[in-house]
Amino acid sequence: MSILLAVVLMSCENNSGEIQRITHFENAPDEYTEDLNMFHNDSGQTKVNLYANVSQTFYEPKHITNFKDYLRVDFFNKAGTKVSTLIALSGVFDHDEGIVEVQDSVRLFNYAKEQQLETEYLIWNKKDSTIRTDRNVQVRSPKEILKGKGLVTKQDFSFFEILEPTGKMNINK
């Protein structure tokens, strides 16, 4: 019996070249996740909740994560209340820069003001909590619709500046 066990153990061989050939895929992500649901907490309070249908993370040549098929980011205030939500069909997170670029059917909601930003592309800077775009924008609220090109806001979308406004605006005297 011990001779049979010795023969079996000696016949097992790991050929690293063969393992590499079978397991290595060109341009494959280092990490792949479906239905990613990630929370960022600080001192026991949720600050950001990120959900993506598909997440692909690459470490080389640059540390990035691609989000595909749907992305939602919920932002919370210091009391832990959800104040705004960013959604898009796709996005890229540059881990080194702290920048998230989202595109395709981009929407940013502010719940307290019942306003919604619509655009096709924007950048969320995690380091300073700003959101900006240089593309056409439309901001809807119960009282008006504002349009223009370019926008800057904080991630809570409590205030915003349209850089090149167009169209009619209602101004209270």
N, C-alpha and C positions, 0 to 999 in steps of 0.2 A: 504494500500500500504506500509506504514512504517513497519507494522508487517511482511509482506512478505520479505522486504529488510533485516530486522533484522534476520529473520530465515535463509536466504541465507548466510549472512555474518557469522553467528555463525556456520553454517554447514561446512564452509571451514576450513580445518585443514592441516597444513604442518607437516607431520611426517618426521623428519630428518633422521631417519633410513631408511625409504622407499626411500627418495630422494637419499641418499648415495648409496643404493643398485642399483638404476636405473642408476645413473650417474657415478659411480666409475668403472673403468676398470683397472684391474691389468696390470702393465707394460705399461700403456698408457702414451704418452708424455704429458707434461704440455702445450706445444704449438705445433701445427701442421700447416704447411704452404705449399701450392703448388705454384710453380712459384715464389719463393722468389727472389726479386731483391733489394739488400741492398747496399747503397752507404756510404762510410766513407769519410767525407769531413773535411778539416782543413783550416781555414781562407778563406773559399769560394772556395777552390780548391779540386777537387775530387782526393783522394789518392788511393782508392781501390773500385772496384765495384764487389760484389759477387752475383752470380746467382746460384740457385739450383732448380732442378725440385721439390724435396721434402725436407722439413726441419722439423726435430723433435727435440724439445728442452725439456730437463729434468732438473729440479732443484735439485732433490734429487735422490740418495745419493751424486751425484756430478753434478755440473752445466756443462752440455755438450749439444752440438747440433750435431745431425747426419744429414748428407746430403746424399740423395739417388738418384739414377737413372740419375744423371748428376750434375756436379759442375763445374763452371767456375769462376775464379778470375782474373779480369783485374787490372793491376798495372799501376799507372800514375806517371809521374815525376813532379817536382815542377812547371813546366809550364802548367801542365794539359794535357799533351800528353800521350796517352797510349803507354807504352814501352814494356810491356810483359803481357802474359796471361798464367795462369795455368789452366789445365782442368783435370778432372778425373771422374770416374763413381761413386765414393763414398768418403766420408770423415767424420771426427769427429773433432769438435772444442771444446777444453777444455778451457772454459772461464776463469777459475782461473789461469791456466798456460800460457795462450796466445798462445797455440800451436794448429795448424791445421794439422792433419794427413790425407793424401789422398792416395788412392790406386785404382788399377785396371785401366789400360790404361792411365797412367799419362803422360801428355805432358806439357812442359813449353816452350813457344815461346818467342824469343827476336826479335822484328820487325826490328830494325835498322841493326842488324847483320845477319838477316835471318837465325837464328839458332834455332834448336829444340832439347830439351832434351826428351828422351823417357825412362821410367822406370815403375816399377809396384808399387812403394811405395816411398813417401817422406814426410818430415816434414817441414812445414813452421812455423817459429817462428816469430809471429807478433811483439814481443817486440824489437828484434834487426834486423828484416827484412831479416833474413837468411833462406835459403832453403838447406836442406841436405838429403842425403839418404845413406844407407849402402848397397844397392842392386845394381844389375847390371844396367849399364846405357849405353846409346848410344846418342851421340850428333852429329846431322847432321847440316852441313852448306853447302853453295854452293861449297866450295872448298874441304871439307873432311868429313869423318865420323870417330869419335873418340869413342872408347869403353873402358869400364873398370868396376870396382866395387867401389861404393862409390863416392859421389860428394858433394861439398860445393859451394854455390853461394849466391849472394844477390837476392832479389825478382825481381829485374829488369833484371837479367840474363845477365848483361853486361860483367861479367867475371866469370870464374868457375875454379874449380880445381877437376880433377878426381883423387881420392885418390890412386887407384890401376889401372893405365892404362894398357891396353892390345892391341895387334894388331899393325898395321903399322901406323906411323904418318908422315905427311909431315912437314919438318922443313926447313924454308927459311934461307939461309946463309947470 
